[in-house]
Amino acid sequence: MSTGVLNQISFKKESAWGTAVVPDKSIPVDFSGGIKTDLDIKFNQELKAQLAKNINSYIGAQKHEGEFTLDFMPDYPAYFILGALGAVNSALKGGESTVYEHTITEQESKPSFTIEQAIDQNVKRFAGCLVTNFKISGKAGESVKFVFGVKGKSQATASKITAAYTTPRPYNWKDVSIKLGGTAIGEVENFEIEYINGLEVLHALNATNDPAYNYVKASEVKGKVELYLDSTTAAFITDYLGKTERSVELILTGDVIGSASNNKFDMTIPKAVFTSAETPLREDYNLLTIEFQGVYDTATSKLLNVVVTNLLTNLT
């Protein structure tokens, strides 16, 4: 009898979209989500002197899509942030010999991955997996969560690799710092930030049932923070009413690495507009809920910027 605890998810970055490679990295994920193949079965239905309505069937525009949820670790999730955004520059951090900083920014072309999904005897390798979005969320008292969505090009049966996992601990609520307008806000109870690159896949005539092309539409970044209401956070209601643009920065600081550094994740939205600021009546502690949308910043030519600090030499 099979058991779900023995399932595993592994991946590797590809050199070309859809050219499958053997995964060599494994990630621990939550017991939810995963990639599913949708054949989009079609039927020919004609009146043909018979009682049956369906007279034939065929495979339509086949898709391989899904998402994964995991505790946000300092190392491998950076690959999927790169997958969503597109470009990375990796360099040794100043004063260190083993610690690297990976600056991840937007570009049109996105790297792809082969993702192996081993569910007992059902072992599939999905090639050409492109990351369409990622969401980071956290709540007081809990670990920080990372969710990413993918759209693949093809799937094939494979032999399961032997999984090997890294050991850095995931980020948790005590590692979180959120800055609004450059000022750290200590009253945050929970948050979520999502980036969506608008990536789509296209099917073509006289090709395979799988996607033949991919492209990205306009990207967006949005989020929400819930804060305890006091004299400090009440000022953000004024910002909302005045449509004052503020920067939003999420900083996660993990364990010590190298000689004088830490595992770290730093995502900055240079310019954001509050789209709502609500303080509903409640019998519990009053909360201020702020929703925001990122705006392209012409001063930096960026919608957002991500810097990941860890022990990985690169994200290849």
Steps between C-alpha positions, in 0.01 A plus 500: 500500500636842404549781746493872430791579730738335252405733215766745381546807278829567322616744233781635285538807284494430124732637234213535250124513547355152496829310470468266798788451741546265795406684821774529763335712772206408723268726697272416793145611418165505677244224453305693238519615141728347241499492119213341310472411131172605340441325165190713427325201339274603209211310343355495149125524542283462192164361404590174330199269507586370846395569858849578630599867490880453516642331193871570546748660740840669479749688718469877491743769617691304764621691805734420791435748779494528878655659806705408804491631856796471736664658801719781367860379519803724437642307206303310231186720484729765347501291182124539462515873574757519220265291286222753549710814455757385244846648566763456771843634584690294759812624677697444818379719781760754604733371771386139459652195330200264497196730516335620177248766414258427216331810360189391309320737263236490227565415139274367224679167453446253784709193592323166504526190718447128486294406805475138609183417691528158662172383651574139593509305170376798297831673419475775240751752374342821378734677260490867409348611829470879506421682823195723460481653846614478859344602829669553835288515815549495875308529824605563858599172664538304174755419231524707183334330203608502136265404215593485132300406192632329186397426143687212335564404137490120518501200730662158492526199728836472676695308761499681833827662604639459849395818675757705691385798704686803631488582871451877556195569713202680345429862584243554774308792646790620718714547187257743334539875464264710288575858402244744366646820360845392623391469865486162678148432629483286813120480518454252211296190592502333156589574139499362149674621185446350155682550170330397173686513169195429279675209327290299255567201275373462142402198293549486123347308209692204358708479815468281810218504750741678735568876503725621219576857608501718809477872564455741789242773542527802726620414850359615832587484867242540773454422865330549831611572856295491817629726776396573855340842496677770700619857455785386274306275263205739482722723287467248216129579479602856413740359238214301347263799493771715341615226257849544635748263336715300740774243457432153641787280614494146637815385681551147632814441705600143582791324667861616499710387202856575395709721724251779570188453287155343516273314266285785373219584263436865413222596258433866428207653315635852440158654442161373617154649535263402779176383336308456827543575869226354716435496875187287545308506826602204716490394862862381488808720459451756222683420179584710198494301175695656215499369144749635248609476136849559369556774241789496252771729633657705221781616731633144539334348187361226721171366631685310772847384596605186688833431670558150643800432724600138557774242448408410141772603255245561224147416389592292194 
